[in-house]
């Protein structure tokens, strides 16, 4: 029996952002960085592997830790060659290991699997190797030229790897918009080099394949310059280069007839605030950075992206939604949903957790901000008291000993879910709430028809059941705190 699929697609307690999806054999594997749950820095954990059968994309299996940060020689592992020179980085805490940033994986021509990654604060790229996609991976070497000198052109960050008959193509880059006084050189944008079949030796000069903020003026990239998060795929006769723009919340793409590019800017695929979707200008979430890639499974294409939890940038979760590649090669921007990889709407009749929300805003959507971000412990700040956000608390009966919920839904706050299929016979709604006030269910839009109203008063978790207006067809569900303040754990429709 097929498992229902949600967003986020992994269990609520897992925090694997920057997801690069790849099909190997009869399974879909996800390779990403690994945040700490409710963490305060990016990518604090070792790489964790997950995979799902191609015919059951809601049934994800934990593959264990596939690579540890202490396996890289920069972090102390044995190495009989000269280590890359590490630049001074005031943001890296002296005496601590460098974190594993966003990776990518490809199968080499020798049948082995190669994992590419960068370590924070090092401006290096490393590669590890395994006989199977789920690992475990072992350190192989650093990306260098044939004479042993390091790759220096561009900023070595967020690698993406493509293996073709014509060669092995490594994409990378980071292109922030820096003020003139901070610039030492022009940062062109996304870069590409070819690798030898040993998968770590550079055999070509680097070229810019997508314009960053320093070079985008007068090009199609001007409004959406490359920032980070390189990802590469080929569909049909076109190569698709996906990246995160300077706006941060969106994944954009360019296409080219060859892997060398340059890639022509084509548009936005997804925003984790739905900015731009159908002309939308107001965020549907507290937005943050974004990173992901495309994959084809059983004739359907999906974009993997990530969202933020706990009100900060540092506890991100992977999500995915279906995209359409049109005959001209373009991909219209899609909306973010709760049903993700499900292949269609979820059945309305059933029980659902609130953490699968794809819309979470306070009363005034025009004042919904980005999630918190800080560069050092000294800059750390508390989440504003008026923000609702997804979090969890300890629970003896909960999965992983935790209970997830939406915290702090004050008057006017809205928590939305898309999409659900009603058969017309459902007549009862139960919601698990903690708080006091009136909690209502709208249909289709945050201001839509009111289908149920709950008046609740509970200082501990309690389930409140009320009649549900008759509905049929496919609908979005929006729960609003009409008055008072609530924590919201989930709902059930019968």
C-alpha positions, -999 to 999 in steps of 0.1 A, spaced: 0 0 0 14 34 -9 23 56 20 9 91 22 35 117 14 38 151 31 60 181 31 84 179 48 90 145 32 113 132 60 101 127 96 94 159 115 125 155 137 149 153 108 166 184 95 182 177 61 182 209 39 200 216 7 186 184 -7 200 170 -40 177 141 -51 191 113 -73 177 81 -86 201 51 -83 186 17 -91 150 15 -79 153 41 -51 153 78 -48 182 91 -26 184 125 -10 218 140 -2 219 172 18 236 190 46 224 183 82 213 210 106 208 204 143 172 204 154 166 239 169 202 247 161 220 280 160 245 274 132 242 259 97 250 223 91 262 213 125 256 175 121 273 148 100 257 137 66 226 115 71 214 93 43 177 87 33 161 69 4 126 59 -8 113 33 -33 104 49 -66 68 36 -64 63 48 -28 77 83 -23 62 87 12 81 57 26 116 71 34 142 48 50 171 61 72 204 49 58 224 61 88 253 85 89 270 82 55 299 106 61 314 123 92 331 157 94 360 142 112 368 121 81 382 151 63 419 157 69 413 194 75 394 182 106 422 159 116 419 127 96 452 111 84 465 125 51 499 119 35 498 150 12 500 187 18 467 201 32 451 230 14 459 264 28 430 275 49 422 313 49 416 331 81 379 332 89 367 353 118 334 335 118 349 300 124 354 292 161 390 283 166 395 248 179 363 234 165 358 212 134 347 227 102 311 218 93 300 198 62 282 222 39 258 213 10 269 182 -9 262 165 -42 267 129 -54 272 113 -88 280 78 -101 314 78 -118 322 59 -150 339 32 -128 305 25 -111 315 41 -77 297 69 -61 314 102 -55 303 127 -28 314 164 -33 313 189 -5 329 220 10 338 227 46 328 260 62 354 287 63 380 268 42 374 277 5 381 241 -5 361 214 -22 366 177 -12 354 144 -26 346 111 -9 339 78 -25 317 47 -18 307 15 -36 270 22 -29 249 54 -29 240 50 7 277 48 17 295 48 39 318 72 21 355 74 26 376 106 20 393 105 -15 410 139 -20 407 176 -25 399 192 -59 432 203 -74 450 208 -107 472 182 -122 503 199 -107 488 197 -72 480 234 -70 445 243 -56 415 254 -75 412 291 -67 390 308 -93 357 318 -78 345 309 -43 346 272 -37 311 265 -23 280 243 -29 294 219 -55 273 201 -81 285 172 -102 275 159 -136 290 127 -152 286 125 -189 302 105 -217 319 138 -227 334 143 -193 329 150 -156 316 185 -149 319 202 -115 299 234 -108 304 256 -78 303 292 -65 292 318 -41 285 353 -54 273 377 -26 266 414 -34 294 430 -15 300 467 -9 330 481 -28 351 485 3 349 447 9 357 435 -26 392 422 -34 382 409 -68 352 405 -91 332 374 -82 317 364 -115 290 339 -104 286 302 -109 318 284 -121 324 251 -139 355 230 -144 360 196 -159 375 167 -139 396 138 -149 381 103 -145 398 101 -111 370 125 -101 392 150 -83 418 164 -107 409 196 -126 417 194 -163 401 226 -177 401 263 -170 372 275 -149 344 293 -168 315 313 -155 282 296 -165 257 319 -147 261 355 -137 263 367 -101 257 402 -88 291 415 -100 285 405 -136 247 404 -140 240 440 -151 226 441 -186 220 403 -187 189 382 -181 203 374 -147 201 411 -135 170 407 -114 178 373 -102 216 370 -101 233 337 -90 241 336 -53 247 300 -43 233 264 -44 245 251 -78 226 221 -91 227 204 -125 205 180 -144 198 170 -180 163 165 -194 157 159 -231 182 180 -251 187 206 -224 209 210 -193 192 226 -164 212 247 -140 193 254 -107 205 279 -82 195 302 -54 193 338 -64 204 369 -44 169 371 -31 176 340 -11 141 325 -9 138 314 -45 153 287 -67 159 299 -103 171 281 -133 189 285 -166 192 261 -196 219 254 -221 223 228 -249 257 217 -235 271 212 -200 296 240 -205 269 265 -207 267 294 -205 232 289 -191 204 312 -203 183 325 -175 148 311 -178 129 320 -146 120 311 -110 109 275 -101 99 279 -65 100 304 -36 97 292 0 74 321 6 55 317 -27 67 351 -38 60 356 -75 36 326 -78 6 338 -98 18 374 -91 18 370 -53 37 397 -35 30 388 1 49 358 17 30 328 29 57 319 54 86 334 73 111 330 45 148 320 46 175 307 23 168 280 -3 186 252 -20 176 221 -39 175 202 -72 154 186 -99 147 149 -103 126 127 -126 107 98 -110 84 76 -131 79 103 -157 72 131 -133 96 159 -124 100 174 -89 119 203 -74 134 197 -40 136 228 -18 137 236 19 119 256 46 128 270 80 115 260 115 119 273 150 119 309 137 155 308 125 176 299 95 194 271 113 169 243 116 158 236 80 137 208 65 135 194 30 103 197 9 95 188 -27 68 196 -52 59 186 -87 69 208 -116 60 207 -153 86 210 -180 69 225 -210 77 216 -247 99 247 -250 119 236 -220 105 262 -196 94 254 -160 65 276 -148 69 286 -111 50 262 -88 33 268 -55 45 251 -23 21 225 -9 16 201 20 11 171 -3 44 174 -21 55 140 -34 20 124 -28 11 126 -65 -21 145 -59 -43 158 -30 -43 140 3 -76 124 14 -95 149 36 -108 121 58 -79 113 82 -56 127 108 -28 152 100 -1 170 120 1 208 119 39 207 110 30 200 74 18 236 70 27 253 38 13 287 50 21 302 83 17 339 89 7 364 116 -23 387 112 -6 413 90 9 394 61 26 426 49 48 425 80 58 388 78 96 389 79 124 366 71 134 341 98 162 351 122 198 349 110 230 357 128 267 355 120 281 350 155 270 342 191 271 379 199 245 386 173 221 359 185 186 372 193 153 357 205 124 350 182 100 380 183 71 372 206 45 378 180 58 352 155 41 318 151 65 290 141 69 252 139 87 237 169 84 207 192 85 197 228 94 166 248 67 139 249 70 104 263 45 92 237 59 111 208 80 99 178 116 103 188 103 114 222 90 146 207 57 163 199 57 187 170 33 217 168 27 252 156 35 275 184 20 309 193 -9 314 169 -22 347 181 -53 365 170 -52 367 132 -25 341 127 -32 316 99 -19 281 94 -26 267 59 -24 233 42 -28 223 5 -45 202 -8 -72 178 4 -99 158 -15 -134 157 1 -160 130 -8 -189 150 5 -196 127 35 -172 143 60 -191 160 88 -168 164 119 -135 182 127 -113 176 157 -84 198 165 -57 193 191 -51 227 208 -36 243 238 -48 278 246 -79 299 249 -101 317 223 -118 309 190 -102 288 163 -118 286 129 -113 267 96 -115 286 63 -117 269 29 -96 276 -2 -81 310 10 -72 325 44 -103 347 41 -125 320 25 -157 302 37 -158 293 73 -164 255 75 -160 250 113 -156 271 145 -140 259 178 -143 277 211 -116 263 234 -101 269 268 -73 245 278 -39 251 295 -29 216 285 -32 198 251 -68 189 245 -89 177 215 -119 197 206 -145 183 182 -171 203 162 -194 198 132 -179 204 98 -197 221 69 -203 197 40 -176 199 13 -168 181 -19 -139 183 -43 -104 195 -37 -97 223 -12 -70 241 7 -75 243 45 -66 274 65 -69 274 103 -71 309 119 -70 321 154 -101 344 154 -94 355 190 -70 345 217 -38 325 214 -32 288 205 -6 262 201 -18 238 173 -7 202 171 -30 188 144 -65 179 132 -87 150 122 -116 149 98 -143 122 99 
